[in-house]
Amino acid sequence: MGQSFMDWSFLYLTGNKTFWNAKQGTLHLVDDPMTNINAHAHVKNHPEGMEDYNEFVAKARSQTNTKIITVYPTVDGLKAGEDTLNRYEDLMTFFKQEGYKIFTINQTKPYPYMIERSGYDTEGKQSSIYIACRLFYKGTVDVDPKDIKTMREMVSFRILKNREDWLKSCKEFYEKVNPLVDGQFTDVEWTTQTERCITQVIKDTGQHMAQDRFERWVGIMGRWQVAMKKMAHRYENEIPMIAESIVTAKDLDLGSFNLTTLEQALIMAHLMRDHGRRLILPSEKFPKNAKELHRFLK
């Protein structure tokens, strides 16, 4: 998480007022990219798959009115499955051969869990719990997308082990592709030492900092970092605390936490891993008090 903010920050801090988008042409660079969950108000170039990569590069070559073109290519993990990291290596090899500078934000933390990236608990979109089921069960899950109780339990059995295995694979991957990249930052470095990281990107690409924009950027960065800190606090402190409160039958009101179904599954997972207890609920309802949830522990 954070690639969109890096893309925007680089363009903004190098003084750009407009930027080229492969699908929409020349666009005005927004003064503030922040939404309520991320920096997606910035419409970055975001191709997916080799056909899109080739098309993007071909279009980029023909541009004569812009000196800087940025791109945040991606791989759809749901489609690629266990081949995801191999696809990322192909992606990076391709762009390197085309002369692009490559900077990566390397994941070291088990979160985010999709909802921070996409807001997929909103009406009209697939729920984050259903997407998690498809991801953790290799895309072949035979479950009703409306069966919250079953999906929550299925995800609880796999979510922590899945992320543990994923991070191990990522670590090996980052070491393997290191020769392809011009700069690597961990997710912790990017979210806590953002100024240092973006300054390094600007320097390593031979660009110059637009000092008249820096002070305003610092304020926006601060708001972006607040969202990152809230996310870290949620997963590193609040979720484990809720699980412990359930085990100890603490009278804790959970209403103010506004737990998503995916977070409920994560609490169930922490109960099993950290406390050796299983939470078996009779329906999709997730009681809003830790003391009441204690009654359903096995």
C-alpha positions as a Markdown table, in Angstrom:
| # | Residue | x | y | z |
|---|---|---|---|---|
| 1 | Met | 0.0 | 0.0 | 0.0 |
| 2 | Gly | 1.3 | 3.5 | -0.9 |
| 3 | Gln | 2.2 | 3.3 | -4.5 |
| 4 | Ser | -0.4 | 5.8 | -5.6 |
| 5 | Phe | 0.9 | 8.3 | -3.0 |
| 6 | Met | 4.4 | 7.7 | -4.3 |
| 7 | Asp | 3.4 | 8.3 | -7.9 |
| 8 | Trp | 1.5 | 11.5 | -7.0 |
| 9 | Ser | 4.2 | 12.8 | -4.7 |
| 10 | Phe | 6.9 | 12.3 | -7.3 |
| 11 | Leu | 4.9 | 14.3 | -9.9 |
| 12 | Tyr | 3.9 | 17.0 | -7.5 |
| 13 | Leu | 7.3 | 17.5 | -5.9 |
| 14 | Thr | 9.0 | 17.7 | -9.3 |
| 15 | Gly | 6.8 | 20.7 | -10.2 |
| 16 | Asn | 4.3 | 19.1 | -12.6 |
| 17 | Lys | 0.9 | 20.8 | -13.1 |
| 18 | Thr | -0.3 | 18.2 | -15.6 |
| 19 | Phe | 0.6 | 14.6 | -16.4 |
| 20 | Trp | 0.0 | 12.1 | -19.1 |
| 21 | Asn | -2.5 | 9.3 | -18.6 |
| 22 | Ala | -2.5 | 6.5 | -21.2 |
| 23 | Lys | -6.3 | 6.2 | -21.2 |
| 24 | Gln | -7.3 | 9.8 | -20.7 |
| 25 | Gly | -4.5 | 11.9 | -22.2 |
| 26 | Thr | -3.2 | 15.0 | -20.5 |
| 27 | Leu | -4.7 | 15.5 | -17.1 |
| 28 | His | -4.5 | 18.2 | -14.4 |
| 29 | Leu | -2.5 | 16.9 | -11.4 |
| 30 | Val | -4.7 | 17.2 | -8.4 |
| 31 | Asp | -3.5 | 19.4 | -5.5 |
| 32 | Asp | -4.5 | 16.8 | -3.0 |
| 33 | Pro | -4.8 | 13.0 | -3.8 |
| 34 | Met | -6.3 | 11.9 | -0.5 |
| 35 | Thr | -9.6 | 10.0 | -0.2 |
| 36 | Asn | -11.0 | 8.6 | 3.0 |
| 37 | Ile | -8.9 | 5.5 | 2.7 |
| 38 | Asn | -5.9 | 6.2 | 0.4 |
| 39 | Ala | -4.5 | 8.5 | -2.3 |
| 40 | His | -6.7 | 7.2 | -5.1 |
| 41 | Ala | -7.9 | 10.7 | -6.1 |
| 42 | His | -4.8 | 10.7 | -8.2 |
| 43 | Val | -5.6 | 8.8 | -11.5 |
| 44 | Lys | -2.3 | 7.1 | -12.0 |
| 45 | Asn | -1.3 | 4.9 | -15.0 |
| 46 | His | -2.2 | 1.5 | -13.8 |
| 47 | Pro | -1.9 | -1.2 | -16.5 |
| 48 | Glu | -2.4 | -4.8 | -15.7 |
| 49 | Gly | -1.0 | -7.8 | -17.7 |
| 50 | Met | 1.6 | -8.0 | -20.5 |
| 51 | Glu | -0.7 | -6.8 | -23.2 |
| 52 | Asp | -1.5 | -3.6 | -21.3 |
| 53 | Tyr | 2.2 | -3.1 | -20.5 |
| 54 | Asn | 3.1 | -3.3 | -24.1 |
| 55 | Glu | 0.3 | -0.9 | -25.1 |
| 56 | Phe | 1.3 | 1.5 | -22.4 |
| 57 | Val | 5.0 | 1.6 | -23.4 |
| 58 | Ala | 4.1 | 2.1 | -27.1 |
| 59 | Lys | 1.9 | 5.0 | -26.3 |
| 60 | Ala | 4.4 | 6.5 | -23.9 |
| 61 | Arg | 7.1 | 6.5 | -26.5 |
| 62 | Ser | 5.0 | 8.7 | -28.8 |
| 63 | Gln | 4.5 | 11.4 | -26.2 |
| 64 | Thr | 6.4 | 14.7 | -27.0 |
| 65 | Asn | 4.7 | 17.1 | -24.7 |
| 66 | Thr | 5.8 | 15.7 | -21.4 |
| 67 | Lys | 9.3 | 15.0 | -19.9 |
| 68 | Ile | 8.2 | 12.7 | -17.1 |
| 69 | Ile | 5.9 | 9.7 | -17.4 |
| 70 | Thr | 5.1 | 7.5 | -14.3 |
| 71 | Val | 3.4 | 4.2 | -14.2 |
| 72 | Tyr | 2.3 | 1.8 | -11.4 |
| 73 | Pro | 1.8 | -1.5 | -13.2 |
| 74 | Thr | 0.2 | -4.4 | -11.4 |
| 75 | Val | -0.7 | -8.1 | -11.4 |
| 76 | Asp | -4.1 | -9.4 | -10.4 |
| 77 | Gly | -3.4 | -11.8 | -7.7 |
| 78 | Leu | -6.8 | -13.4 | -7.9 |
| 79 | Lys | -6.2 | -14.3 | -11.5 |
| 80 | Ala | -2.5 | -15.2 | -11.3 |
| 81 | Gly | -2.8 | -17.2 | -8.1 |
| 82 | Glu | 0.4 | -19.0 | -7.1 |
| 83 | Asp | 2.1 | -17.5 | -10.2 |
| 84 | Thr | 1.7 | -13.9 | -8.9 |
| 85 | Leu | 5.3 | -13.3 | -8.0 |
| 86 | Asn | 6.6 | -14.8 | -11.2 |
| 87 | Arg | 4.3 | -12.4 | -13.1 |
| 88 | Tyr | 5.7 | -9.5 | -11.1 |
| 89 | Glu | 9.2 | -10.6 | -12.1 |
| 90 | Asp | 8.2 | -10.6 | -15.7 |
| 91 | Leu | 6.6 | -7.2 | -15.3 |
| 92 | Met | 9.8 | -5.7 | -13.7 |
| 93 | Thr | 12.1 | -7.4 | -16.3 |
| 94 | Phe | 10.0 | -5.9 | -19.1 |
| 95 | Phe | 10.0 | -2.3 | -17.8 |
| 96 | Lys | 13.7 | -2.5 | -17.0 |
| 97 | Gln | 14.4 | -3.6 | -20.6 |
| 98 | Glu | 12.4 | -0.7 | -21.8 |
| 99 | Gly | 14.6 | 1.7 | -19.9 |
| 100 | Tyr | 12.3 | 2.6 | -16.9 |
| 101 | Lys | 13.6 | 3.4 | -13.5 |
| 102 | Ile | 12.0 | 1.0 | -11.0 |
| 103 | Phe | 11.2 | 1.7 | -7.3 |
| 104 | Thr | 9.4 | -0.8 | -5.1 |
| 105 | Ile | 7.6 | -0.7 | -1.7 |
| 106 | Asn | 8.3 | -4.1 | -0.2 |
| 107 | Gln | 5.7 | -5.6 | 2.1 |
| 108 | Thr | 6.9 | -6.7 | 5.5 |
| 109 | Lys | 3.7 | -6.4 | 7.5 |
| 110 | Pro | 0.7 | -8.8 | 7.0 |
| 111 | Tyr | -1.7 | -6.0 | 6.4 |
| 112 | Pro | -3.4 | -4.3 | 4.6 |
| 113 | Tyr | -6.3 | -6.8 | 4.1 |
| 114 | Met | -7.8 | -5.3 | 0.9 |
| 115 | Ile | -10.5 | -3.1 | 2.6 |
| 116 | Glu | -7.9 | -0.3 | 3.1 |
| 117 | Arg | -7.0 | -0.5 | -0.6 |
| 118 | Ser | -10.4 | -0.8 | -2.2 |
| 119 | Gly | -13.2 | -0.1 | 0.3 |
| 120 | Tyr | -14.8 | -3.4 | -0.8 |
| 121 | Asp | -17.3 | -3.4 | 2.0 |
| 122 | Thr | -19.3 | -0.8 | 0.2 |
| 123 | Glu | -22.7 | -1.4 | -1.4 |
| 124 | Gly | -22.6 | -2.6 | -5.0 |
| 125 | Lys | -19.2 | -4.3 | -4.8 |
| 126 | Gln | -18.1 | -7.8 | -3.9 |
| 127 | Ser | -17.5 | -7.9 | -0.2 |
| 128 | Ser | -14.0 | -8.1 | 1.2 |
| 129 | Ile | -14.9 | -11.4 | 2.9 |
| 130 | Tyr | -15.9 | -13.0 | -0.4 |
| 131 | Ile | -12.7 | -11.8 | -2.1 |
| 132 | Ala | -10.7 | -13.1 | 0.8 |
| 133 | Cys | -12.4 | -16.5 | 0.4 |
| 134 | Arg | -11.5 | -16.6 | -3.3 |
| 135 | Leu | -7.9 | -15.6 | -2.6 |
| 136 | Phe | -7.3 | -18.0 | 0.3 |
| 137 | Tyr | -9.0 | -21.0 | -1.3 |
| 138 | Lys | -7.2 | -20.5 | -4.6 |
| 139 | Gly | -10.2 | -18.9 | -6.4 |
| 140 | Thr | -12.3 | -22.1 | -6.5 |
| 141 | Val | -14.4 | -21.5 | -3.4 |
| 142 | Asp | -17.9 | -23.0 | -3.7 |
| 143 | Val | -19.8 | -20.7 | -1.3 |
| 144 | Asp | -22.8 | -18.4 | -1.5 |
| 145 | Pro | -21.5 | -14.8 | -1.6 |
| 146 | Lys | -24.3 | -13.9 | 0.8 |
| 147 | Asp | -23.4 | -16.7 | 3.3 |
| 148 | Ile | -21.5 | -14.4 | 5.7 |
| 149 | Lys | -21.3 | -17.0 | 8.5 |
| 150 | Thr | -19.6 | -19.6 | 6.4 |
| 151 | Met | -17.2 | -17.3 | 4.6 |
| 152 | Arg | -16.2 | -15.6 | 7.9 |
| 153 | Glu | -15.3 | -19.0 | 9.4 |
| 154 | Met | -13.5 | -20.2 | 6.2 |
| 155 | Val | -11.4 | -17.0 | 6.2 |
| 156 | Ser | -10.6 | -17.3 | 9.9 |
| 157 | Phe | -8.9 | -20.7 | 9.3 |
| 158 | Arg | -6.5 | -19.4 | 6.7 |
| 159 | Ile | -5.9 | -15.6 | 6.9 |
| 160 | Leu | -2.9 | -15.6 | 9.3 |
| 161 | Lys | -1.1 | -18.6 | 7.8 |
| 162 | Asn | -1.7 | -17.3 | 4.3 |
| 163 | Arg | -0.1 | -13.9 | 5.2 |
| 164 | Glu | 2.8 | -15.7 | 6.9 |
| 165 | Asp | 3.5 | -17.8 | 3.8 |
| 166 | Trp | 3.0 | -14.8 | 1.5 |
| 167 | Leu | 5.6 | -12.6 | 3.4 |
| 168 | Lys | 8.1 | -15.4 | 3.3 |
| 169 | Ser | 7.7 | -15.7 | -0.4 |
| 170 | Cys | 7.9 | -11.9 | -0.8 |
| 171 | Lys | 11.2 | -11.7 | 1.1 |
| 172 | Glu | 12.7 | -14.3 | -1.3 |
| 173 | Phe | 11.2 | -12.4 | -4.3 |
| 174 | Tyr | 12.7 | -9.0 | -3.2 |
| 175 | Glu | 16.1 | -10.5 | -3.0 |
| 176 | Lys | 15.8 | -12.2 | -6.4 |
| 177 | Val | 14.7 | -9.0 | -8.2 |
| 178 | Asn | 17.0 | -6.7 | -6.4 |
| 179 | Pro | 19.3 | -6.3 | -9.5 |
| 180 | Leu | 16.3 | -5.0 | -11.5 |
| 181 | Val | 15.4 | -2.2 | -9.2 |
| 182 | Asp | 16.8 | 1.3 | -8.7 |
| 183 | Gly | 15.4 | 1.7 | -5.2 |
| 184 | Gln | 13.7 | -0.5 | -2.6 |
| 185 | Phe | 11.8 | 0.8 | 0.5 |
| 186 | Thr | 10.0 | -1.4 | 3.0 |
| 187 | Asp | 6.4 | -0.6 | 3.8 |
| 188 | Val | 7.5 | 0.7 | 7.2 |
| 189 | Glu | 10.1 | 3.0 | 5.7 |
| 190 | Trp | 7.6 | 4.4 | 3.2 |
| 191 | Thr | 4.9 | 5.1 | 5.7 |
| 192 | Thr | 7.1 | 6.5 | 8.5 |
| 193 | Gln | 10.1 | 8.0 | 6.6 |
| 194 | Thr | 8.2 | 9.2 | 3.5 |
| 195 | Glu | 10.2 | 12.4 | 3.1 |
| 196 | Arg | 13.5 | 10.6 | 3.0 |
| 197 | Cys | 12.2 | 8.0 | 0.6 |
| 198 | Ile | 10.6 | 10.4 | -2.0 |
| 199 | Thr | 13.7 | 12.6 | -1.8 |
| 200 | Gln | 15.7 | 9.6 | -2.7 |
| 201 | Val | 13.4 | 8.7 | -5.7 |
| 202 | Ile | 13.7 | 12.3 | -7.0 |
| 203 | Lys | 17.5 | 12.3 | -6.7 |
| 204 | Asp | 17.9 | 8.9 | -8.3 |
| 205 | Thr | 15.9 | 9.9 | -11.3 |
| 206 | Gly | 17.9 | 13.0 | -11.9 |
| 207 | Gln | 15.0 | 15.4 | -11.0 |
| 208 | His | 14.8 | 18.4 | -8.7 |
| 209 | Met | 12.6 | 19.1 | -5.8 |
| 210 | Ala | 10.1 | 22.0 | -6.3 |
| 211 | Gln | 10.8 | 23.7 | -3.0 |
| 212 | Asp | 7.7 | 26.0 | -3.3 |
| 213 | Arg | 5.5 | 22.9 | -3.1 |
| 214 | Phe | 7.4 | 21.0 | -0.4 |
| 215 | Glu | 5.7 | 22.7 | 2.6 |
| 216 | Arg | 2.2 | 22.0 | 1.3 |
| 217 | Trp | 3.2 | 18.4 | 0.5 |
| 218 | Val | 4.4 | 17.9 | 4.0 |
| 219 | Gly | 0.9 | 18.7 | 5.3 |
| 220 | Ile | -0.7 | 16.3 | 2.9 |
| 221 | Met | 1.9 | 13.6 | 3.7 |
| 222 | Gly | 1.0 | 14.1 | 7.4 |
| 223 | Arg | -2.7 | 13.3 | 6.8 |
| 224 | Trp | -1.7 | 10.3 | 4.6 |
| 225 | Gln | 0.6 | 9.0 | 7.4 |
| 226 | Val | -2.3 | 9.4 | 9.9 |
| 227 | Ala | -4.3 | 6.9 | 7.9 |
| 228 | Met | -1.3 | 4.5 | 7.8 |
| 229 | Lys | -0.8 | 4.8 | 11.5 |
| 230 | Lys | -4.5 | 4.1 | 12.1 |
| 231 | Met | -4.2 | 1.0 | 10.0 |
| 232 | Ala | -1.1 | -0.2 | 11.9 |
| 233 | His | -2.8 | 0.5 | 15.2 |
| 234 | Arg | -5.9 | -1.4 | 14.1 |
| 235 | Tyr | -4.1 | -4.6 | 13.3 |
| 236 | Glu | -1.2 | -4.5 | 15.7 |
| 237 | Asn | -3.1 | -3.3 | 18.8 |
| 238 | Glu | -6.9 | -3.2 | 18.5 |
| 239 | Ile | -7.6 | -6.6 | 16.9 |
| 240 | Pro | -5.3 | -8.6 | 19.4 |
| 241 | Met | -6.8 | -6.5 | 22.3 |
| 242 | Ile | -10.4 | -7.4 | 21.2 |
| 243 | Ala | -9.4 | -11.1 | 21.0 |
| 244 | Glu | -7.9 | -11.0 | 24.5 |
| 245 | Ser | -11.0 | -9.2 | 25.9 |
| 246 | Ile | -13.2 | -12.0 | 24.5 |
| 247 | Val | -11.1 | -14.7 | 26.2 |
| 248 | Thr | -11.2 | -12.8 | 29.5 |
| 249 | Ala | -14.9 | -12.0 | 29.2 |
| 250 | Lys | -14.2 | -8.3 | 29.5 |
| 251 | Asp | -17.2 | -6.0 | 29.4 |
| 252 | Leu | -15.9 | -4.2 | 26.2 |
| 253 | Asp | -18.3 | -2.5 | 23.8 |
| 254 | Leu | -17.3 | -3.3 | 20.2 |
| 255 | Gly | -19.8 | -1.0 | 18.5 |
| 256 | Ser | -17.4 | 1.9 | 18.2 |
| 257 | Phe | -14.9 | -0.3 | 16.3 |
| 258 | Asn | -17.2 | -0.7 | 13.4 |
| 259 | Leu | -15.8 | -4.1 | 12.6 |
| 260 | Thr | -16.0 | -5.3 | 9.0 |
| 261 | Thr | -16.7 | -9.0 | 8.4 |
| 262 | Leu | -13.1 | -9.5 | 7.4 |
| 263 | Glu | -11.9 | -8.0 | 10.7 |
| 264 | Gln | -14.4 | -10.3 | 12.6 |
| 265 | Ala | -12.7 | -13.3 | 10.8 |
| 266 | Leu | -9.3 | -11.9 | 11.8 |
| 267 | Ile | -10.4 | -11.7 | 15.5 |
| 268 | Met | -11.5 | -15.4 | 15.2 |
| 269 | Ala | -8.1 | -16.2 | 13.8 |
| 270 | His | -6.2 | -14.5 | 16.6 |
| 271 | Leu | -8.4 | -16.4 | 19.1 |
| 272 | Met | -7.2 | -19.7 | 17.6 |
| 273 | Arg | -3.6 | -18.8 | 17.2 |
| 274 | Asp | -2.9 | -16.7 | 20.3 |
| 275 | His | -5.3 | -18.2 | 22.8 |
| 276 | Gly | -6.1 | -21.7 | 21.5 |
| 277 | Arg | -9.8 | -20.9 | 21.5 |
| 278 | Arg | -12.4 | -21.2 | 18.7 |
| 279 | Leu | -15.3 | -18.8 | 18.4 |
| 280 | Ile | -18.3 | -20.6 | 17.0 |
| 281 | Leu | -21.2 | -18.3 | 16.3 |
| 282 | Pro | -24.7 | -19.6 | 15.5 |
| 283 | Ser | -25.5 | -17.0 | 12.8 |
| 284 | Glu | -23.9 | -14.2 | 10.8 |
| 285 | Lys | -24.5 | -11.9 | 13.7 |
| 286 | Phe | -21.4 | -10.8 | 15.5 |
| 287 | Pro | -22.3 | -9.6 | 19.1 |
| 288 | Lys | -21.0 | -6.1 | 19.9 |
| 289 | Asn | -19.7 | -6.9 | 23.3 |
| 290 | Ala | -16.6 | -9.0 | 24.1 |
| 291 | Lys | -18.3 | -10.4 | 27.2 |
| 292 | Glu | -21.2 | -11.7 | 25.1 |
| 293 | Leu | -18.8 | -13.2 | 22.5 |
| 294 | His | -17.1 | -15.1 | 25.3 |
| 295 | Arg | -20.2 | -17.3 | 25.6 |
| 296 | Phe | -19.5 | -18.7 | 22.2 |
| 297 | Leu | -15.9 | -19.8 | 22.8 |
| 298 | Lys | -15.0 | -23.4 | 22.6 |
